[in-house]
Amino acid sequence: MNRAICIIPARGGSKRIPKKNIKRFSGKPIIEYSIIAAKESGLFKEVIVSTDDNEIADIAIRLGASVPFFRSIKNSDDHSTTYDVIEEVLNKVEDNYDYVCCLYPCAPFVDSKKLIESFDKLVKRNLNCVFPIMEFNFPVQRALQCSGDIVSFVNPEYSLARSQDLGKTFHDAGQFYFLRKDQLLLQKKLITSNSGFLIVDEMEGQDIDNLVDWKLAEMKYEILQSTR
């Protein structure tokens, strides 16, 4: 097929978890899971890792990804967005493809089946973007806020509502975005208008922002593996 490329943005300067993108997760560098999922899907003409780090580049190449150039200094600091990084890659690679997948390096729950399912939905339903989402495990309509010593409802009109009467809400799972390239560049953001979704349950995703998150993600991953 090869009408798509995969871009894995993997900066070297993680502060909260040093060397986060290549830290060993259940025995493997965590970026390995993303690279293998992308390659096993058979969807991509190329799997590109965008990095500013030699060690990440060496591991990525060993695993079969390509690192055709190093990320610019401008897009390697804490202020650069994922879109900035993806746009930089798109401006430097061949132009004979229609779809782009931005796949994060710390996404061990992503497998080839999820990528294929998302791509099929993107094409068949003529969407601009498809990405995984997870349900909030408590109604966000009943969120609380604190001011000094006082707590109050963000939305007081829902203060007496029963949880089961409130609609389900979801959040971005932070794993990948499958995008129509022309709309990505036109709208200059990843979650564009006319976006679709793939629902994943709470055992198939975990924000990994600190070492506690990391341990939780490993526990979930190992439980999932033990049931397969």
Buried (B, 14 or more C-beta within 10 A) or exposed (E): EEBBBBBBBBBBEBEEBEBBBBBEBEEEBBBBBBBBBBBEBEBBBBBBBBBBBEEBBEBBEEBEBBBEBEBBEEBBEEEBEBBBBBBBBBEEBEEEBEBBBBBBBBBBBBBBEBBBBBBEBBBEEEBBBBBBBBEEEEBBBBEEEEEEEEEEBEEEEBEEEEEEEBEEEBEBBBBBBBBBBEBBBEBEBBEBEEBBBBEBEEEBBBBBEEEEBBEBBBEBBEEEEEEE
